[in-house]
Amino acid sequence: MRSTRPFGTKGFVSLDLKESVERPVTTNGTVKGYRMPAEQRRGRKIAMESTELDAFLAGARTCRLATSSPQGPHLTALWFAWDGTAMWIYSIVRSQRWTDLERDGRVAVLVDAGEEYGELRGAELRGTVEFVGAVPWTGAPDPELAEPERLLARKYHGADSMTNPDGRHAWLRLVPDKITSWDFRKLPR
């Protein structure tokens, strides 16, 4: 599918919006049934390699998740966990974000870092979120949530597991259809 968008005052630029590609299960932990994002087409020279992207997403502390509502886009900052294949988000269920996602699960997520131009790096993930587990989360053992719970607990609480469900949060999983990454530190100086 092609999309034409205005670009500055000199006309239009055409972008390819490529569907994700089905790939077989690999030995690096890719889960059967997950789709791997299509290869980034533009900006490949500054795109992160898969190991760089995994390290960046695993180490970053905050993402910005954009949803669509009847009033227009809704953008929120959230904590998340990255398992190498999916982004896991622990979200409040009585929120505009959750309402938007029940209506339309398509999202864009931005994770970025850097202060000076030559330090900028980040990733945009696009796809459709899935609701996983009990809503709200009860803390009852769920094999599908064991790894994201462990990752989030270690990242933000320095613990091996999450405890004390508050009756207000539940889990979202984003297996991206498309990932676009950049690392301006790779630009020639």
KAJO-V558226 format. One record per pair of residues at least 24 apart in sequence whose C-alpha atoms are under 8 Angstrom apart, sorted by the first residue. I is the first residue (numbers start at 1). J is the second residue. D is the distance in Angstrom with one decimal. If there is no record, write none. Layout:
# KAJO-V558226
i | j | d
I | J | D
I | J | D
This chain:
# KAJO-V558226
i | j | d
19 | 177 | 7.1
19 | 178 | 7.9
20 | 177 | 5.2
20 | 178 | 6.6
29 | 84 | 7.6
29 | 85 | 7.9
30 | 84 | 7.6
30 | 85 | 6.2
31 | 85 | 7.5
34 | 85 | 7.8
34 | 175 | 6.8
35 | 175 | 7.2
35 | 176 | 7.7
35 | 177 | 7.0
36 | 85 | 7.9
36 | 176 | 7.4
36 | 177 | 6.8
37 | 176 | 6.2
37 | 177 | 4.8
37 | 178 | 4.7
37 | 179 | 6.3
38 | 177 | 7.1
38 | 178 | 6.0
38 | 179 | 7.7
40 | 178 | 8.0
40 | 179 | 7.1
40 | 180 | 6.0
40 | 181 | 8.0
43 | 182 | 7.4
45 | 186 | 7.5
46 | 181 | 7.8
46 | 182 | 5.2
46 | 183 | 5.2
46 | 184 | 6.2
46 | 185 | 7.9
46 | 186 | 5.5
46 | 187 | 6.7
47 | 180 | 7.5
47 | 181 | 5.1
47 | 182 | 4.4
47 | 183 | 6.1
48 | 181 | 5.8
48 | 182 | 6.0
48 | 183 | 6.4
53 | 123 | 7.8
53 | 181 | 7.6
54 | 82 | 7.6
54 | 84 | 5.8
56 | 122 | 8.0
57 | 81 | 7.9
57 | 82 | 6.1
57 | 111 | 7.4
58 | 82 | 5.3
58 | 83 | 7.4
60 | 111 | 7.2
60 | 112 | 7.9
61 | 155 | 8.0
62 | 111 | 6.8
63 | 109 | 6.6
63 | 110 | 5.7
63 | 111 | 4.8
63 | 112 | 7.7
64 | 109 | 5.5
64 | 110 | 5.1
64 | 111 | 6.5
65 | 107 | 6.8
65 | 108 | 6.0
65 | 109 | 4.4
65 | 110 | 6.6
66 | 107 | 5.6
66 | 108 | 5.2
66 | 109 | 6.2
67 | 97 | 6.6
67 | 100 | 6.2
67 | 101 | 6.8
67 | 104 | 8.0
67 | 105 | 7.8
67 | 106 | 6.9
67 | 107 | 5.3
67 | 108 | 7.1
68 | 100 | 6.1
68 | 101 | 7.9
68 | 104 | 7.2
68 | 106 | 7.8
68 | 107 | 7.7
69 | 100 | 5.5
80 | 152 | 6.8
81 | 148 | 6.4
81 | 151 | 6.0
81 | 152 | 5.5
81 | 155 | 7.8
82 | 148 | 7.8
82 | 151 | 7.8
83 | 147 | 7.8
83 | 148 | 7.1
83 | 151 | 7.7
85 | 175 | 6.5
86 | 173 | 6.4
86 | 174 | 5.5
86 | 175 | 4.5
86 | 176 | 6.9
87 | 173 | 5.8
87 | 174 | 5.1
87 | 175 | 6.5
88 | 148 | 6.3
88 | 171 | 6.9
88 | 172 | 5.7
88 | 173 | 4.7
88 | 174 | 6.5
89 | 171 | 5.8
89 | 172 | 5.0
89 | 173 | 6.4
90 | 169 | 6.2
90 | 170 | 5.6
90 | 171 | 4.7
90 | 172 | 6.4
91 | 169 | 5.1
91 | 170 | 5.5
91 | 171 | 6.3
91 | 172 | 7.1
92 | 168 | 5.4
92 | 169 | 4.3
92 | 170 | 6.5
93 | 135 | 7.4
93 | 136 | 6.8
93 | 168 | 5.9
93 | 169 | 5.5
93 | 170 | 6.4
94 | 168 | 7.1
101 | 129 | 7.6
105 | 129 | 5.3
105 | 130 | 7.3
117 | 184 | 7.3
118 | 184 | 5.3
118 | 185 | 5.4
118 | 187 | 7.6
119 | 183 | 7.4
119 | 184 | 5.9
119 | 185 | 5.5
120 | 182 | 7.9
120 | 183 | 6.1
120 | 184 | 5.4
120 | 185 | 7.1
121 | 181 | 7.4
121 | 182 | 5.2
121 | 183 | 4.1
121 | 184 | 5.9
121 | 185 | 7.6
122 | 181 | 5.6
122 | 182 | 5.5
122 | 183 | 6.6
123 | 179 | 6.7
123 | 180 | 5.5
123 | 181 | 4.1
123 | 182 | 6.5
124 | 179 | 5.6
124 | 180 | 5.2
124 | 181 | 6.4
125 | 176 | 5.7
125 | 177 | 7.6
125 | 178 | 5.9
125 | 179 | 4.6
125 | 180 | 6.7
126 | 176 | 5.3
126 | 177 | 5.8
126 | 178 | 5.3
126 | 179 | 6.5
127 | 174 | 6.6
127 | 175 | 6.7
127 | 176 | 4.8
127 | 177 | 4.9
127 | 178 | 6.8
128 | 174 | 6.2
128 | 175 | 7.3
128 | 176 | 7.3
128 | 177 | 7.9
129 | 172 | 6.1
129 | 173 | 5.4
129 | 174 | 4.5
129 | 175 | 7.2
130 | 172 | 5.6
130 | 173 | 5.2
130 | 174 | 6.5
131 | 170 | 7.9
131 | 171 | 6.1
131 | 172 | 4.8
131 | 173 | 6.5
132 | 170 | 7.6
132 | 171 | 5.4
132 | 172 | 5.8
132 | 173 | 6.8
133 | 170 | 7.3
133 | 171 | 6.6
134 | 170 | 6.8
135 | 169 | 7.4
135 | 170 | 5.4
135 | 171 | 7.9
136 | 167 | 5.4
136 | 168 | 5.8
136 | 169 | 5.3
136 | 170 | 4.9
137 | 165 | 6.5
137 | 167 | 6.4
137 | 168 | 7.6
137 | 169 | 5.9
137 | 170 | 4.7
137 | 171 | 7.2
138 | 165 | 5.7
138 | 167 | 6.7
139 | 163 | 6.8
139 | 164 | 7.2
139 | 165 | 5.7
